[in-house]
C-alpha cells in the first residue's frame, strides 16, 4: 500500500497591528507522491452571464475529493462542461482578518491530509465473494458480499394468530393459502 501525500507551501501577508483591511493566504502544492499536485477545485464562472464572448473567472471552491481528482481536468474546464470545474495546484485567497486566514490554513492542511489518507485506503481492496449472475444462479441465498442467508421457514402449520370470523379471541386455525403453503414470520 503506497502512501499518497502532497507538500503544501503556505504564505500569508504580513501582520501590521490591525491596520490592514484584509489578509492574503496563498498555498502552493510544490511536490506530490502517488497523486496529482492539482488538488484545489475551481469553478469557471462568466463575468457577464449571457454574453457568449464573455471571459470567465476562476473561483476557488474546495479541496478535491478522490472522485473530484478523477473527474475534474487539470488547468482548465472542459469546453462542454456544465458546471465548469477544473483543478489547480495553487489557491490564493483574501480574508477579512488574519484569524480567518489562519483558520483557513488549518482547514486546508487537515483536508489535504485526509485526502492523502483516503487515497491510500482506497488502494487497499478487500476481496468479496464471487457472485454468479444470470440463469441459473448457483444459490439463491448468497448475497454479493458472500453472506449465506437461510430461506424463510416454510411450513403448513399455523401462520398468524388472527381472530376467526364471528369469534372472540385468537384463532388456532391456519389461514387458507391458495398454493398450499403458509410462511411463518
Backbone as a printed PyTorch tensor [residue, N CA C, xyz], in Angstrom:
tensor([[[  0.8480,  -1.1610,   0.0000],
         [  0.0000,   0.0000,   0.0000],
         [  0.9000,   1.2320,   0.0000]],

        [[  0.8790,   1.9940,  -1.0750],
         [  1.7290,   3.1760,  -1.2120],
         [  1.0650,   4.3940,  -0.5910]],

        [[  1.8760,   5.2060,   0.0660],
         [  1.3580,   6.4460,   0.6410],
         [  1.0620,   7.4590,  -0.4540]],

        [[  0.0740,   8.2960,  -0.2050],
         [ -0.2710,   9.4120,  -1.0820],
         [ -0.1230,  10.6720,  -0.2440]],

        [[  0.6450,  11.6230,  -0.7420],
         [  0.8140,  12.8490,   0.0340],
         [  1.2440,  13.9920,  -0.8730]],

        [[  1.0620,  15.2040,  -0.3370],
         [  1.4760,  16.4160,  -1.0320],
         [  2.2730,  17.2880,  -0.0680]],

        [[  3.1290,  18.1260,  -0.6330],
         [  3.8740,  19.1010,   0.1700],
         [  3.2150,  20.4570,  -0.0500]],

        [[  2.6450,  21.0170,   1.0250],
         [  1.9640,  22.3040,   0.9600],
         [  2.9240,  23.4060,   1.3990]],

        [[  2.9980,  24.4760,   0.6190],
         [  3.8460,  25.6140,   0.9540],
         [  2.9370,  26.8300,   1.1330]],

        [[  2.6950,  27.2440,   2.3960],
         [  1.8120,  28.3880,   2.6360],
         [  2.5760,  29.7110,   2.7100]],

        [[  1.9050,  30.7840,   2.3340],
         [  2.4170,  32.1460,   2.5190],
         [  1.2380,  32.9930,   2.9780]],

        [[  1.5160,  33.9580,   3.8450],
         [  0.4670,  34.8260,   4.3610],
         [  0.9990,  36.2530,   4.3780]],

        [[  0.1140,  37.2140,   4.1370],
         [  0.5530,  38.6090,   4.1530],
         [  0.9680,  39.0070,   5.5590]],

        [[  1.8880,  39.9580,   5.6360],
         [  2.4550,  40.3780,   6.9170],
         [  1.3900,  41.0320,   7.8000]],

        [[  1.5220,  40.8020,   9.0810],
         [  0.6100,  41.3730,  10.0630],
         [  1.1310,  42.7440,  10.4790]],

        [[  0.2700,  43.7660,  10.4440],
         [  0.7040,  45.1220,  10.7930],
         [ -0.2950,  45.7950,  11.7350]],

        [[ -0.4160,  45.2980,  12.9430],
         [ -1.2220,  45.9260,  14.0010],
         [ -2.6410,  46.3170,  13.5810]],

        [[ -3.3660,  45.4370,  12.9980],
         [ -4.7670,  45.6760,  12.6110],
         [ -4.9500,  46.8460,  11.6480]],

        [[ -3.9010,  47.2740,  10.9750],
         [ -4.0520,  48.3720,  10.0250],
         [ -4.4290,  47.8720,   8.6370]],

        [[ -4.3450,  46.5760,   8.4090],
         [ -4.7550,  46.0200,   7.1170],
         [ -6.2350,  45.6920,   7.1590]],

        [[ -6.8900,  45.8600,   6.0310],
         [ -8.3080,  45.5230,   5.9850],
         [ -8.5280,  44.1370,   5.3900]],

        [[ -7.4890,  43.3710,   5.2880],
         [ -7.6000,  42.0180,   4.7680],
         [ -6.2790,  41.2910,   4.8540]],

        [[ -6.3460,  39.9650,   4.7470],
         [ -5.1530,  39.1290,   4.8020],
         [ -5.1920,  38.1640,   3.6320]],

        [[ -4.0750,  38.0500,   2.9390],
         [ -3.9610,  37.1550,   1.7880],
         [ -3.2630,  35.8750,   2.2250]],

        [[ -3.8490,  34.7390,   1.8300],
         [ -3.2550,  33.4280,   2.0710],
         [ -3.0570,  32.7510,   0.7200]],

        [[ -1.8530,  32.2930,   0.4860],
         [ -1.5450,  31.5540,  -0.7420],
         [ -0.9330,  30.2230,  -0.3360]],

        [[ -1.4450,  29.1450,  -0.9140],
         [ -0.9210,  27.8020,  -0.6470],
         [ -0.6100,  27.1550,  -1.9960]],

        [[  0.6130,  26.6670,  -2.1230],
         [  1.0640,  26.0070,  -3.3510],
         [  1.4280,  24.5660,  -3.0070]],

        [[  0.9980,  23.6470,  -3.8470],
         [  1.4420,  22.2530,  -3.7230],
         [  2.7070,  22.1540,  -4.5610]],

        [[  3.8550,  22.0500,  -3.8890],
         [  5.1270,  22.0630,  -4.6030],
         [  5.5920,  20.6680,  -5.0250]],

        [[  5.1690,  19.6470,  -4.3050],
         [  5.5550,  18.2670,  -4.6270],
         [  4.4000,  17.3360,  -4.2640]],

        [[  4.4140,  16.1630,  -4.8830],
         [  3.4040,  15.1580,  -4.5410],
         [  3.9980,  13.7640,  -4.7080]],

        [[  3.4230,  12.8210,  -3.9800],
         [  3.8400,  11.4260,  -4.0580],
         [  2.5880,  10.5860,  -4.3290]],

        [[  2.5760,   9.8700,  -5.4280],
         [  1.4870,   8.9500,  -5.8100],
         [  0.1370,   9.6320,  -5.9770]],

        [[  0.1340,  10.9170,  -6.2700],
         [ -1.1110,  11.6380,  -6.5510],
         [ -0.7670,  12.9210,  -7.2940]],

        [[ -1.7640,  13.5140,  -7.9330],
         [ -1.5570,  14.7770,  -8.6350],
         [ -1.3030,  15.9050,  -7.6510]],

        [[ -0.5560,  16.9030,  -8.0760],
         [ -0.3650,  18.1070,  -7.2640],
         [ -1.6070,  18.9960,  -7.3020]],

        [[ -2.3830,  18.9120,  -8.3390],
         [ -3.5520,  19.7750,  -8.5340],
         [ -4.7240,  19.2620,  -7.7030]],

        [[ -4.8030,  19.7130,  -6.4480],
         [ -5.8470,  19.2340,  -5.5260],
         [ -6.8940,  20.2880,  -5.2090]],

        [[ -6.7130,  21.5200,  -5.7390],
         [ -7.6460,  22.5980,  -5.4280],
         [ -8.6790,  22.7200,  -6.5420]],

        [[ -9.9590,  22.6170,  -6.1790],
         [-11.0530,  22.6520,  -7.1550],
         [-11.5000,  24.0950,  -7.3890]],

        [[-11.6220,  24.4230,  -8.6540],
         [-12.0910,  25.7440,  -9.0750],
         [-13.2810,  25.5770, -10.0070]],

        [[-14.0940,  26.6080, -10.0410],
         [-15.2180,  26.6370, -10.9710],
         [-15.0750,  27.8880, -11.8250]],

        [[-15.1910,  27.7170, -13.1300],
         [-15.1450,  28.8480, -14.0560],
         [-16.5400,  29.4670, -14.1160]],

        [[-16.5900,  30.7670, -13.8490],
         [-17.8680,  31.4850, -13.8140],
         [-17.7640,  32.6790, -14.7580]],

        [[-18.7750,  32.8870, -15.6100],
         [-18.7080,  34.0260, -16.5320],
         [-18.8040,  35.3570, -15.7790]],

        [[-18.0500,  36.3400, -16.2600],
         [-18.1170,  37.6740, -15.6570],
         [-19.4010,  38.3980, -16.0660]],

        [[-19.8860,  38.1280, -17.2790],
         [-21.1210,  38.7300, -17.7860],
         [-22.0220,  37.5980, -18.2960]],

        [[-22.8320,  36.9930, -17.4150],
         [-23.6830,  35.8760, -17.8520],
         [-24.5400,  36.2520, -19.0600]],

        [[-24.6540,  35.3070, -19.9740],
         [-25.4570,  35.5200, -21.1720],
         [-24.6650,  36.0050, -22.3650]],

        [[-23.4780,  36.5360, -22.1650],
         [-22.6240,  37.0070, -23.2550],
         [-21.7480,  35.8410, -23.7120]],

        [[-21.9460,  35.3390, -24.9470],
         [-21.1780,  34.1700, -25.4000],
         [-19.6770,  34.4440, -25.5280]],

        [[-19.2810,  35.7000, -25.6760],
         [-17.8550,  36.0500, -25.7840],
         [-17.2680,  36.5080, -24.4560]],

        [[-18.0300,  36.3550, -23.3990],
         [-17.6160,  36.8460, -22.0910],
         [-16.4600,  36.0200, -21.5320]],

        [[-15.4360,  36.6820, -21.0120],
         [-14.3760,  35.9250, -20.3390],
         [-14.8890,  35.3600, -19.0160]],

        [[-14.2290,  34.3320, -18.5620],
         [-14.6300,  33.7070, -17.3110],
         [-13.5800,  33.9450, -16.2480]],

        [[-14.0170,  33.8740, -15.0020],
         [-13.0910,  33.9680, -13.8860],
         [-13.1180,  32.6350, -13.1470]],

        [[-12.0040,  32.3040, -12.5260],
         [-11.9180,  31.0600, -11.7620],
         [-12.1340,  31.3710, -10.2900]],

        [[-13.0460,  30.6420,  -9.6700],
         [-13.3600,  30.8420,  -8.2610],
         [-13.0050,  29.5650,  -7.5080]],

        [[-12.1200,  29.7030,  -6.4990],
         [-11.7600,  28.5450,  -5.6790],
         [-12.9830,  28.0750,  -4.9200]],

        [[-13.1610,  26.7450,  -4.8590],
         [-14.3060,  26.1720,  -4.1640],
         [-13.8950,  25.3180,  -2.9730]],

        [[-13.0290,  24.3230,  -3.1980],
         [-12.7140,  23.3640,  -2.1430],
         [-11.4910,  22.5310,  -2.5250]],

        [[-11.0380,  21.7460,  -1.5660],
         [-10.0100,  20.7520,  -1.8690],
         [-10.7280,  19.5410,  -2.4430]],

        [[-10.1750,  18.9940,  -3.4820],
         [-10.8210,  17.8960,  -4.2020],
         [-11.0030,  16.6530,  -3.3350]],

        [[-12.0460,  15.9270,  -3.6320],
         [-12.2490,  14.5900,  -3.0900],
         [-11.5550,  13.6130,  -4.0430]],

        [[-11.4310,  12.3500,  -3.6630],
         [-10.8670,  11.3830,  -4.6170],
         [-11.6580,  11.3210,  -5.9310]],

        [[-12.9570,  11.4610,  -5.8630],
         [-13.7740,  11.4440,  -7.0870],
         [-13.4950,  12.6850,  -7.9260]],

        [[-13.3710,  13.8540,  -7.2720],
         [-13.0480,  15.0850,  -8.0000],
         [-11.7240,  14.9480,  -8.7460]],

        [[-10.7370,  14.3020,  -8.1310],
         [ -9.4450,  14.1130,  -8.7870],
         [ -9.5960,  13.3280, -10.0870]],

        [[-10.5390,  12.4180, -10.1230],
         [-10.7740,  11.6250, -11.3380],
         [-11.5960,  12.3840, -12.3720]],

        [[-12.5350,  13.1980, -11.9160],
         [-13.4840,  13.8270, -12.8340],
         [-13.0800,  15.2130, -13.3350]],

        [[-12.4110,  16.0150, -12.5190],
         [-12.0900,  17.3890, -12.9070],
         [-10.7670,  17.4230, -13.6590]],

        [[-10.7380,  18.0860, -14.8220],
         [ -9.4810,  18.1870, -15.5730],
         [ -8.5040,  19.1590, -14.8940]],

        [[ -7.2500,  19.0700, -15.2720],
         [ -6.2060,  19.9360, -14.7250],
         [ -6.0710,  21.1790, -15.6070]],

        [[ -5.9910,  22.3460, -14.9740],
         [ -5.6600,  23.5820, -15.6730],
         [ -6.8000,  24.3960, -16.2390]],

        [[ -7.8060,  23.7500, -16.7900],
         [ -8.9370,  24.4700, -17.3900],
         [-10.1180,  23.5060, -17.4960]],

        [[-11.3340,  24.0530, -17.4520],
         [-12.5020,  23.1720, -17.5740],
         [-12.6570,  22.6400, -18.9980]],

        [[-13.3630,  21.5460, -19.1200],
         [-13.7070,  21.0360, -20.4480],
         [-14.6450,  22.0480, -21.1210]],

        [[-14.5210,  22.2490, -22.4160],
         [-15.3380,  23.2720, -23.0860],
         [-16.8510,  23.0430, -22.9400]],

        [[-17.2660,  21.7940, -22.8760],
         [-18.7040,  21.4930, -22.8040],
         [-19.1980,  21.2200, -21.3830]],

        [[-18.3390,  21.4230, -20.3880],
         [-18.6970,  21.0820, -19.0030],
         [-19.6330,  22.1240, -18.3950]],

        [[-20.7130,  21.6410, -17.7960],
         [-21.6460,  22.4930, -17.0480],
         [-22.0010,  21.7230, -15.7910]],

        [[-21.5990,  22.1820, -14.6270],
         [-20.7590,  23.3470, -14.3570],
         [-19.3160,  23.0860, -14.7580]],

        [[-18.5810,  24.1660, -14.9410],
         [-17.2230,  24.1040, -15.4770],
         [-16.1940,  24.0010, -14.3500]],

        [[-15.9280,  22.7830, -13.8940],
         [-14.9570,  22.5400, -12.8240],
         [-13.5910,  22.2050, -13.4110]],

        [[-12.5400,  22.5390, -12.6580],
         [-11.1830,  22.1340, -13.0120],
         [-10.3110,  22.2130, -11.7600]],

        [[ -9.0410,  21.7840, -11.8980],
         [ -8.1450,  21.7240, -10.7370],
         [ -6.8660,  22.5060, -10.9910]],

        [[ -6.3330,  23.0960,  -9.9070],
         [ -5.0460,  23.7810,  -9.9410],
         [ -4.2160,  23.3490,  -8.7340]],

        [[ -2.9050,  23.6470,  -8.7770],
         [ -2.0320,  23.2960,  -7.6610],
         [ -1.8320,  24.4550,  -6.6840]],

        [[ -2.5600,  25.5470,  -6.8730],
         [ -2.4010,  26.7440,  -6.0480],
         [ -3.7660,  27.3010,  -5.6590]],

        [[ -3.8360,  27.8090,  -4.4350],
         [ -5.0080,  28.5680,  -4.0140],
         [ -4.4890,  29.8840,  -3.4470]],

        [[ -5.1290,  30.9800,  -3.8280],
         [ -4.7040,  32.3230,  -3.4200],
         [ -5.9810,  33.0910,  -3.0850]],

        [[ -6.2280,  33.2960,  -1.7900],
         [ -7.4920,  33.9010,  -1.3610],
         [ -7.2650,  35.0270,  -0.3570]],

        [[ -8.2410,  35.9420,  -0.2930],
         [ -8.2180,  37.0570,   0.6490],
         [ -9.2370,  36.8120,   1.7500]],

        [[ -8.8550,  37.1880,   2.9730],
         [ -9.7440,  37.0600,   4.1290],
         [ -9.8540,  38.4120,   4.8140]],

        [[-10.9230,  38.6110,   5.5380],
         [-11.1360,  39.8720,   6.2480],
         [-10.1980,  40.0420,   7.4380]],

        [[ -9.7160,  38.9250,   7.9780],
         [ -8.8300,  39.0280,   9.1350],
         [ -7.7490,  37.9610,   9.0580]],

        [[ -6.6940,  38.1840,   9.8040],
         [ -5.6000,  37.2140,   9.8750],
         [ -6.0920,  35.9290,  10.5450]],

        [[ -6.9630,  36.0620,  11.5390],
         [ -7.5150,  34.8810,  12.2050],
         [ -8.2570,  33.9770,  11.2390]],

        [[ -9.0600,  34.5620,  10.3270],
         [ -9.7650,  33.7620,   9.3240],
         [ -8.7710,  33.0530,   8.4040]],

        [[ -7.7090,  33.7640,   8.0220],
         [ -6.6970,  33.1610,   7.1410],
         [ -5.9960,  31.9960,   7.8320]],

        [[ -5.6700,  32.1570,   9.1120],
         [ -5.0120,  31.0810,   9.8680],
         [ -5.9460,  29.8790,   9.9930]],

        [[ -7.2360,  30.1240,  10.2700],
         [ -8.2000,  29.0150,  10.3590],
         [ -8.3600,  28.3270,   9.0020]],

        [[ -8.3390,  29.1020,   7.9140],
         [ -8.4260,  28.5110,   6.5760],
         [ -7.2030,  27.6300,   6.3060]],

        [[ -6.0180,  28.0980,   6.6850],
         [ -4.8020,  27.2970,   6.5070],
         [ -4.9030,  25.9910,   7.2910]],

        [[ -5.3820,  26.0660,   8.5330],
         [ -5.5490,  24.8500,   9.3380],
         [ -6.4990,  23.8740,   8.6550]],

        [[ -7.5850,  24.3950,   8.0990],
         [ -8.5620,  23.5510,   7.4160],
         [ -7.9750,  22.9420,   6.1410]],

        [[ -7.2680,  23.7410,   5.3510],
         [ -6.6430,  23.2340,   4.1200],
         [ -5.6730,  22.1100,   4.4540]],

        [[ -4.8540,  22.3270,   5.4740],
         [ -3.8800,  21.3110,   5.8850],
         [ -4.5860,  20.0140,   6.2930]],

        [[ -5.6530,  20.1320,   7.0890],
         [ -6.3760,  18.9490,   7.5680],
         [ -7.0630,  18.2030,   6.4280]],

        [[ -7.7380,  18.9370,   5.5470],
         [ -8.4600,  18.2870,   4.4460],
         [ -7.4880,  17.6530,   3.4510]],

        [[ -6.3600,  18.3100,   3.1790],
         [ -5.3590,  17.7270,   2.2740],
         [ -4.7900,  16.4380,   2.8640]],

        [[ -4.5610,  16.4280,   4.1740],
         [ -4.0770,  15.2090,   4.8240],
         [ -5.1120,  14.0970,   4.7210]],

        [[ -6.3780,  14.4250,   4.9410],
         [ -7.4470,  13.4300,   4.8200],
         [ -7.5660,  12.9000,   3.3940]],

        [[ -7.3410,  13.7690,   2.4130],
         [ -7.3740,  13.3230,   1.0150],
         [ -6.2920,  12.2720,   0.7690]],

        [[ -5.0740,  12.5420,   1.2310],
         [ -3.9940,  11.5630,   1.0690],
         [ -4.3080,  10.2490,   1.7570]],

        [[ -4.8400,  10.3140,   2.9800],
         [ -5.2130,   9.0890,   3.7050],
         [ -6.3160,   8.3240,   2.9760]],

        [[ -7.2910,   9.0490,   2.4350],
         [ -8.3840,   8.3950,   1.6930],
         [ -7.8560,   7.6670,   0.4670]],

        [[ -6.9580,   8.3190,  -0.2770],
         [ -6.3970,   7.6750,  -1.4690],
         [ -5.5820,   6.4390,  -1.0950]],

        [[ -4.8480,   6.5110,   0.0110],
         [ -4.0760,   5.3540,   0.4660],
         [ -5.0090,   4.2190,   0.8540]],

        [[ -6.0670,   4.5220,   1.5850],
         [ -7.0300,   3.4830,   1.9950],
         [ -7.7380,   2.8590,   0.7970]],

        [[ -8.0060,   3.6660,  -0.2250],
         [ -8.6980,   3.1340,  -1.3990],
         [ -7.8370,   2.1510,  -2.1790]],

        [[ -6.5330,   2.2100,  -2.0000],
         [ -5.6500,   1.2440,  -2.6690],
         [ -5.7220,  -0.1400,  -2.0350]],

        [[ -6.1900,  -0.2160,  -0.7950],
         [ -6.2670,  -1.4950,  -0.0850],
         [ -7.6630,  -2.0880,  -0.2940]],

        [[ -7.7860,  -2.9160,  -1.3040],
         [ -9.0770,  -3.5280,  -1.6140],
         [ -9.2660,  -4.8170,  -0.8400]],

        [[-10.4690,  -5.0580,  -0.4010],
         [-10.8270,  -6.3090,   0.2510],
         [-11.5340,  -7.1970,  -0.7600]],

        [[-11.2160,  -8.4620,  -0.7490],
         [-11.8670,  -9.3940,  -1.6670],
         [-13.2620,  -9.7200,  -1.1690]],

        [[-14.1850,  -9.7270,  -2.0820],
         [-15.5450, -10.1560,  -1.7910],
         [-15.7640, -11.5010,  -2.4720]],

        [[-16.7590, -12.2130,  -2.0450],
         [-17.0600, -13.4970,  -2.6650],
         [-17.5400, -13.2760,  -4.0910]],

        [[-17.1220, -14.1540,  -4.9900],
         [-17.6180, -14.0390,  -6.3620],
         [-19.1310, -14.2390,  -6.3940]],

        [[-19.7510, -13.6220,  -7.3470],
         [-21.2040, -13.7200,  -7.4700],
         [-21.5430, -14.0860,  -8.9040]],

        [[-22.2710, -15.1580,  -9.0580],
         [-22.7730, -15.5390, -10.3720],
         [-24.0280, -14.7370, -10.6410]],

        [[-24.1470, -14.2120, -11.8280],
         [-25.3750, -13.5430, -12.2430],
         [-25.8530, -14.1980, -13.5170]],

        [[-27.1250, -14.1670, -13.7250],
         [-27.6970, -14.8260, -14.8950],
         [-28.4580, -16.0620, -14.4630]],

        [[-28.8240, -16.8790, -15.4180],
         [-29.6430, -18.0520, -15.1410],
         [-28.8630, -19.2950, -15.5220]],

        [[-28.7460, -20.2830, -14.7520],
         [-29.2390, -20.4360, -13.3920],
         [-28.1850, -19.9510, -12.3820]],

        [[-28.6530, -19.4240, -11.2880],
         [-27.7600, -18.9920, -10.2130],
         [-27.4290, -20.1940,  -9.3460]],

        [[-26.1730, -20.3410,  -8.8810],
         [-25.8040, -21.4900,  -8.0640],
         [-26.5800, -21.5670,  -6.7490]],

        [[-26.8350, -20.4250,  -6.1010],
         [-27.5710, -20.4410,  -4.8450],
         [-28.3880, -19.1640,  -4.7340]],

        [[-29.6720, -19.2780,  -4.5490],
         [-30.4860, -18.0660,  -4.4340],
         [-30.3240, -17.3870,  -3.0850]],

        [[-29.5600, -17.9590,  -2.1810],
         [-29.4690, -17.4100,  -0.8320],
         [-28.1010, -16.8040,  -0.5100]],

        [[-27.2520, -16.5430,  -1.5380],
         [-25.9510, -15.9460,  -1.3070],
         [-25.9770, -14.5100,  -1.8060]],

        [[-25.5920, -13.5700,  -0.9500],
         [-25.5830, -12.1550,  -1.3230],
         [-24.2930, -11.8250,  -2.0500]],

        [[-24.1870, -10.5910,  -2.5580],
         [-22.9840, -10.1340,  -3.2520],
         [-21.7860, -10.0710,  -2.3180]],

        [[-22.0160, -10.0470,  -1.0090],
         [-20.9310,  -9.9690,  -0.0490],
         [-20.5750, -11.3380,   0.5150]],

        [[-21.0890, -12.4040,  -0.0920],
         [-20.7300, -13.7500,   0.3220],
         [-21.4320, -14.2220,   1.5790]],

        [[-22.4660, -13.5190,   1.9730],
         [-23.2010, -13.9070,   3.1750],
         [-24.3100, -14.8620,   2.7660]],

        [[-24.2830, -16.0520,   3.3390],
         [-25.3130, -17.0310,   3.0320],
         [-26.4670, -16.8210,   3.9880]],

        [[-27.6350, -16.6310,   3.4060],
         [-28.8300, -16.4210,   4.2200],
         [-29.7110, -17.6610,   4.1050]],

        [[-30.3000, -18.0270,   5.2040],
         [-31.2290, -19.1530,   5.1790],
         [-32.5470, -18.6910,   4.5730]],

        [[-33.2300, -19.5690,   3.8620],
         [-34.5390, -19.1860,   3.3230],
         [-35.5260, -18.9860,   4.4740]],

        [[-36.5830, -18.2570,   4.1880],
         [-37.6330, -18.0990,   5.1900],
         [-38.2080, -19.4630,   5.5260]],

        [[-38.5190, -19.7060,   6.7860],
         [-39.0960, -21.0090,   7.1290],
         [-40.4770, -21.1570,   6.4910]],

        [[-40.6930, -22.3080,   5.9060],
         [-41.9810, -22.5840,   5.2740],
         [-42.5680, -23.8190,   5.9430]],

        [[-43.8270, -23.7070,   6.3030],
         [-44.4920, -24.8520,   6.9170],
         [-45.9510, -24.8560,   6.5090]],

        [[-46.5930, -25.9090,   6.8750],
         [-48.0370, -25.9720,   6.6520],
         [-48.7690, -25.7640,   7.9670]],

        [[-48.0440, -25.2840,   8.9800],
         [-48.6370, -25.0440,  10.3010],
         [-49.3030, -23.6900,  10.3890]],

        [[-49.5070, -23.2550,  11.6080],
         [-50.2070, -22.0130,  11.8920],
         [-49.3860, -20.8070,  11.4290]],

        [[-50.0250, -19.8340,  10.7890],
         [-49.3310, -18.6680,  10.2760],
         [-49.4490, -17.4890,  11.2250]],

        [[-50.5580, -16.8440,  11.2690],
         [-50.7500, -15.6770,  12.1220],
         [-51.8510, -15.9520,  13.1150]],

        [[-51.7600, -15.3350,  14.2130],
         [-52.7310, -15.5150,  15.2770],
         [-53.8440, -14.4700,  15.1050]],

        [[-54.6730, -14.6290,  14.0730],
         [-55.7520, -13.6910,  13.7870],
         [-57.0800, -14.2800,  14.2350]],

        [[-58.0030, -13.4160,  14.6510],
         [-59.3060, -13.9420,  15.0700],
         [-60.0660, -14.5230,  13.8800]],

        [[-60.7720, -15.6010,  14.1540],
         [-61.6170, -16.2200,  13.1270],
         [-62.8640, -15.3520,  12.9590]],

        [[-63.5060, -15.4120,  11.8070],
         [-64.7220, -14.6410,  11.6210],
         [-65.7680, -15.0360,  12.6800]],

        [[-66.4260, -14.0520,  13.2340],
         [-67.5020, -14.2340,  14.2250],
         [-67.0120, -14.9380,  15.4770]],

        [[-65.7440, -14.8070,  15.7850],
         [-65.2370, -15.4530,  17.0070],
         [-64.5150, -14.4140,  17.8470]],

        [[-64.4270, -14.6890,  19.1270],
         [-63.6900, -13.8070,  20.0250],
         [-62.4150, -14.5290,  20.4500]],

        [[-61.2870, -13.7860,  20.4610],
         [-60.0270, -14.3880,  20.8750],
         [-59.2240, -14.8640,  19.6800]],

        [[-58.0580, -15.3720,  19.9530],
         [-57.1680, -15.7940,  18.8750],
         [-57.6510, -17.0680,  18.1930]],

        [[-57.3120, -17.1560,  16.9200],
         [-57.6700, -18.3200,  16.1250],
         [-56.5760, -19.3650,  16.2490]],

        [[-56.9380, -20.6060,  16.2460],
         [-55.9590, -21.6910,  16.2500],
         [-55.9450, -22.3910,  14.9070]],

        [[-56.7110, -21.8710,  13.9670],
         [-56.7600, -22.4650,  12.6350],
         [-55.8870, -21.6590,  11.6890]],

        [[-55.0080, -22.3030,  10.9180],
         [-54.1890, -21.5510,   9.9720],
         [-55.0500, -20.9140,   8.8890]],

        [[-54.5850, -19.7820,   8.3770],
         [-55.2860, -19.1230,   7.2900],
         [-55.1380, -19.9470,   6.0240]],

        [[-56.1760, -20.0610,   5.2320],
         [-56.0560, -20.8000,   3.9710],
         [-55.2010, -20.0100,   2.9730]],

        [[-54.3130, -20.7280,   2.2820],
         [-53.4690, -20.1180,   1.2580],
         [-53.6820, -20.9130,  -0.0030]],

        [[-53.8430, -20.2140,  -1.1280],
         [-54.2020, -20.8820,  -2.3760],
         [-53.1410, -21.8480,  -2.8660]],

        [[-51.8620, -21.6030,  -2.6170],
         [-50.8330, -22.5030,  -3.1150],
         [-50.4850, -23.6060,  -2.1170]],

        [[-51.1580, -23.6170,  -0.9870],
         [-50.9760, -24.7040,  -0.0460],
         [-49.8400, -24.5130,   0.9340]],

        [[-49.1080, -23.3960,   0.9060],
         [-48.0270, -23.1610,   1.8390],
         [-48.3240, -21.9440,   2.6890]],

        [[-47.8750, -21.9860,   3.9120],
         [-48.0060, -20.8450,   4.8080],
         [-46.6070, -20.5110,   5.2970]],

        [[-46.2680, -19.2450,   5.2490],
         [-44.9340, -18.8070,   5.6930],
         [-45.0420, -18.3290,   7.1130]],

        [[-44.2300, -18.8930,   8.0070],
         [-44.1690, -18.4190,   9.3940],
         [-43.2100, -17.2460,   9.4670]],

        [[-43.6720, -16.0940,   9.9220],
         [-42.8310, -14.9050,  10.0360],
         [-42.4090, -14.6810,  11.4580]]])
